[in-house]
């Protein structure tokens, strides 16, 4: 429901008044603190010369929809202009601050004029009678702006396409794309630093998908060994963006040699810089957990880093002894 702004307590207000003012906001915010749904309050009009807010709520990990809706609502009206005119009609005194932070006009008590310049060049002007309040408000607005910029600029990684000649160095070997058959890429294996001869017979090849899954190994005698589909690890799944979640399972062997099913749960967490061979690489960090049906409370952690510029995940770490690992130290791919 719409909720208009409540009066800000004075600097010397009693503690109970400050607490009372804080609790007045809870009916619209507390439910989403509990459920974890992303929410945002958007100014939607005036009530008794005060701005009223409209709460927007979206499904989990869908902050982008909120910012898009808020932007569309803001562009559809001019509530800020109406607010400014209304305040002027009610003879609110406004004061400016010069670069030194002191009042540009002589006033009876400290006052500050806060200008919030929006993307459309509109200014929100409000009188604030406490310097500390100015600082807090500035930090709050900066946080909201940074969050909005981050959400609106959120990158979605679509399924990449590799080209003949692209290569990656993994461990002691370089793998170079020599042929493509739909979503399956044939790759030649050579020692690190050595270019593959795409026209000559290769001593060893593998067939790989863009998610990193090796489905076939082709030996020099042309014999082929195929990997079982139920052993495939979906460390990445496209399209990929912050908040993406997926599950998969693989069949393996327990320490006692018995067949065992391992369930995995993955989530793309955040963008971060990763140091690879002395270079800073922008990656999307993916957190995964695995467990067995027989012992679901005992979970193992894995971390995967996907690099869009490399068109694949370049690092995998299992946070326990004997788990799967992966390191890509260099690559050359076409845009």
C-alpha positions in Angstrom: 0.0 0.0 0.0 1.3 3.6 -0.6 3.1 5.0 2.4 4.0 8.7 2.7 7.2 9.9 4.2 7.2 10.2 8.0 8.8 13.2 9.8 12.5 12.9 10.5 13.1 13.0 14.3 15.1 16.0 15.6 18.7 15.5 16.6 17.8 15.8 20.3 14.6 13.7 20.0 14.0 11.1 22.7 15.1 7.5 21.9 11.5 6.2 22.0 10.5 8.7 19.3 13.3 7.6 17.1 12.4 4.0 17.5 8.7 4.8 16.9 9.5 6.5 13.6 11.6 3.5 12.5 8.9 1.0 13.3 6.4 3.0 11.3 8.1 1.7 8.1 8.0 -2.0 9.1 4.5 -3.1 7.7 5.8 -2.7 4.1 9.4 -3.8 4.6 9.5 -6.5 7.3 7.7 -9.2 5.3 10.3 -9.1 2.5 13.2 -9.1 5.1 11.8 -12.5 6.1 11.1 -13.9 2.6 14.2 -12.5 1.0 12.3 -11.1 -2.0 14.0 -8.1 -3.6 12.0 -5.0 -3.0 12.2 -1.3 -3.8 10.3 1.8 -2.8 9.5 4.2 -5.6 8.1 7.8 -5.1 4.6 7.7 -6.7 2.9 10.9 -5.7 2.1 13.4 -2.9 0.0 13.2 0.3 -0.3 16.3 2.4 2.7 17.9 0.6 4.8 14.8 1.4 6.0 12.2 -1.1 4.3 8.8 -0.9 6.2 5.6 -1.8 5.1 2.6 -3.8 6.8 -0.7 -3.0 7.8 -2.9 -5.9 8.6 -6.6 -5.2 9.9 -9.3 -7.6 10.7 -12.9 -7.4 14.0 -14.1 -5.9 17.2 -12.9 -7.8 15.1 -10.8 -10.2 16.3 -7.3 -9.1 16.6 -6.3 -12.8 12.8 -6.4 -13.2 12.3 -4.0 -10.3 14.7 -1.5 -11.7 13.1 -1.7 -15.1 9.7 -1.2 -13.7 10.9 1.7 -11.5 12.5 3.4 -14.5 9.4 3.0 -16.6 7.2 4.5 -13.8 9.6 7.4 -13.3 9.6 8.2 -17.0 5.8 8.1 -17.1 5.2 11.0 -14.7 6.7 14.2 -13.3 6.1 13.7 -9.6 9.4 15.4 -8.7 8.4 18.6 -10.5 5.0 18.6 -8.8 6.7 18.0 -5.5 9.0 21.0 -6.0 6.1 23.3 -7.0 4.1 22.1 -4.0 6.9 22.8 -1.6 7.4 26.3 -3.1 3.7 27.0 -2.6 4.0 26.1 1.0 6.8 28.6 1.5 9.5 26.0 2.5 12.8 27.8 3.0 15.6 26.3 0.9 19.2 27.0 1.4 22.3 26.2 -0.7 25.7 24.9 0.4 28.9 26.2 -1.0 32.0 24.1 -1.7 33.3 24.5 1.8 30.1 23.0 3.2 29.0 26.2 4.9 25.6 27.8 4.4 25.5 30.2 1.5 22.8 32.2 3.2 22.5 33.5 6.8 20.0 31.3 8.7 18.9 30.8 12.2 19.8 27.2 12.4 22.0 24.8 10.3 20.4 23.9 7.0 21.5 22.1 3.8 20.2 21.8 0.3 20.5 18.4 -1.1 20.5 18.0 -4.9 19.9 14.6 -6.3 20.4 14.7 -10.1 18.6 11.8 -11.7 19.4 10.2 -15.1 16.9 12.6 -16.9 18.5 15.7 -15.4 15.7 16.3 -12.8 16.7 17.6 -9.4 15.1 16.6 -6.2 15.6 19.4 -3.7 14.9 18.9 0.0 15.7 20.9 3.1 17.7 19.0 5.7 18.4 20.6 9.0 21.1 18.3 10.3 24.6 17.9 8.8 24.8 14.2 9.9 21.5 13.5 8.2 23.0 15.0 5.0 25.9 12.5 5.2 23.7 9.5 5.9 21.3 10.4 3.1 24.2 10.9 0.7 25.6 7.5 1.5 22.2 5.8 1.2 21.6 7.4 -2.2 25.1 6.4 -3.3 24.4 2.8 -2.3 21.0 2.8 -4.1 22.7 4.3 -7.2 25.5 1.7 -7.2 23.0 -1.1 -6.8 20.9 0.2 -9.6 23.9 0.6 -11.9 25.0 -3.0 -11.1 21.6 -4.5 -11.7 21.0 -2.6 -14.9 24.4 -3.4 -16.3 24.1 -7.1 -15.3 25.6 -9.2 -18.0 24.0 -12.3 -19.5 26.5 -14.8 -20.9 24.9 -16.6 -23.8 26.2 -20.0 -25.1 29.5 -19.2 -26.9 30.7 -20.4 -30.3 34.3 -21.6 -30.8 36.2 -21.2 -34.1 38.7 -23.5 -35.8 42.1 -22.4 -34.5 41.0 -21.4 -31.0 43.1 -22.9 -28.3 43.4 -23.3 -24.6 46.4 -24.5 -22.5 45.3 -26.8 -19.7 47.9 -28.4 -17.5 50.7 -29.6 -19.7 48.8 -29.6 -23.0 47.3 -27.2 -25.5 44.0 -28.1 -27.1 43.2 -26.5 -30.5 39.9 -26.6 -32.3 40.3 -28.4 -35.6 36.7 -29.2 -36.6 33.1 -28.5 -35.6 30.0 -30.6 -35.8 27.1 -28.7 -34.4 27.8 -28.3 -30.7 30.6 -30.8 -30.7 34.2 -29.6 -31.3 37.1 -31.8 -32.3 40.3 -30.6 -30.7 44.0 -31.6 -31.3 46.2 -32.0 -28.2 49.8 -30.8 -28.4 52.4 -29.8 -25.7 52.0 -26.3 -24.3 53.4 -23.6 -26.6 53.3 -25.7 -29.7 50.8 -24.8 -32.5 48.7 -27.6 -33.9 49.0 -28.6 -37.5 45.3 -28.7 -38.5 45.9 -30.4 -41.8 48.1 -33.3 -40.5 47.0 -36.4 -38.6 47.0 -35.7 -34.9 48.4 -38.2 -32.4 45.6 -37.5 -29.9 42.2 -35.7 -30.2 39.2 -35.0 -27.9 35.7 -34.1 -28.7 34.5 -31.3 -26.4 31.3 -29.2 -25.8 31.4 -25.5 -25.0 30.5 -26.3 -21.4 33.8 -28.2 -21.1 32.4 -31.7 -21.2 34.8 -34.2 -23.0 32.5 -36.7 -24.6 35.1 -38.6 -26.7 38.9 -39.3 -26.7 40.4 -40.3 -30.1 43.8 -42.1 -29.8 46.5 -42.3 -32.5 45.3 -45.7 -33.7 41.8 -44.0 -34.3 40.2 -46.0 -31.5 37.5 -44.0 -29.6 36.5 -44.1 -26.0 33.2 -42.4 -25.2 32.3 -40.9 -21.8 29.1 -41.9 -20.2 26.5 -39.2 -20.2 25.6 -39.9 -16.5 29.1 -38.8 -15.6 28.9 -35.4 -17.1 29.5 -32.4 -14.7 27.5 -29.3 -15.7 29.8 -26.8 -14.1 28.3 -24.1 -16.3 24.9 -23.9 -17.9 23.8 -21.2 -20.4 22.5 -18.6 -20.4 24.6 -17.6 -17.4 24.1 -14.6 -15.2 24.4 -13.6 -11.5 21.7 -15.5 -9.7 21.5 -18.4 -12.2 20.8 -21.7 -10.4 20.8 -25.3 -11.7 21.2 -28.9 -10.5 22.6 -32.0 -11.9 23.8 -35.4 -10.8 26.5 -37.8 -11.8 27.1 -41.5 -11.1 30.4 -42.5 -9.6 32.0 -44.9 -7.1 32.2 -44.6 -3.4 35.4 -45.2 -1.5 34.3 -48.8 -1.0 33.9 -49.2 -4.8 30.1 -49.2 -4.8 28.0 -47.3 -7.3 27.0 -44.0 -5.9 24.9 -41.1 -7.0 26.2 -37.6 -6.4 23.8 -34.6 -6.5 25.1 -31.1 -7.4 23.6 -27.7 -6.8 25.2 -24.7 -8.5 24.6 -20.9 -8.4 26.4 -18.1 -10.2 27.3 -15.8 -7.3 29.2 -12.7 -8.6 31.6 -11.1 -11.0 35.2 -10.9 -9.8 38.7 -10.4 -11.1 40.9 -13.5 -11.2 44.7 -13.5 -11.6 45.8 -15.9 -14.4 49.5 -15.9 -15.3 49.9 -12.4 -14.0 46.9 -11.0 -15.8 43.6 -9.9 -14.3 40.7 -11.7 -15.9 37.0 -10.8 -15.4 35.2 -14.0 -14.4 31.8 -15.1 -13.1 32.2 -17.1 -9.9 30.0 -20.1 -9.5 29.5 -21.9 -6.2 28.5 -25.6 -6.2 27.8 -28.1 -3.5 27.7 -31.9 -3.9 26.3 -34.6 -1.7 25.1 -38.2 -1.7 21.6 -39.5 -1.2 22.9 -41.6 1.6 24.4 -38.7 3.5 22.7 -35.4 2.3 23.9 -33.4 5.3 27.5 -33.8 4.5 28.2 -31.5 1.6 31.3 -30.8 -0.4 32.1 -27.3 -1.9 33.4 -26.5 -5.4 34.1 -23.2 -7.0 34.2 -22.5 -10.7 35.3 -19.4 -12.5 33.9 -18.7 -16.0 35.7 -16.1 -18.2 33.7 -14.7 -21.1 36.9 -13.6 -22.9 38.1 -17.2 -22.8 34.7 -18.5 -23.8 34.8 -21.2 -21.2 35.4 -21.8 -17.5 39.1 -21.4 -16.7 39.4 -22.7 -13.1 37.8 -25.3 -10.9 38.6 -25.8 -7.2 37.2 -28.5 -5.0 37.5 -27.6 -1.3 38.4 -31.1 -0.2 41.1 -33.6 -0.9 40.7 -35.7 -4.1 38.0 -33.6 -5.7 37.9 -32.5 -9.3 40.2 -29.6 -10.3 40.8 -27.6 -13.5 43.3 -24.8 -14.5 43.5 -23.0 -17.8 46.7 -20.9 -17.9 46.4 -19.4 -21.4 44.1 -19.2 -24.4 43.6 -17.6 -27.8 40.1 -17.3 -29.1 38.4 -15.2 -31.7 35.8 -12.6 -30.6 
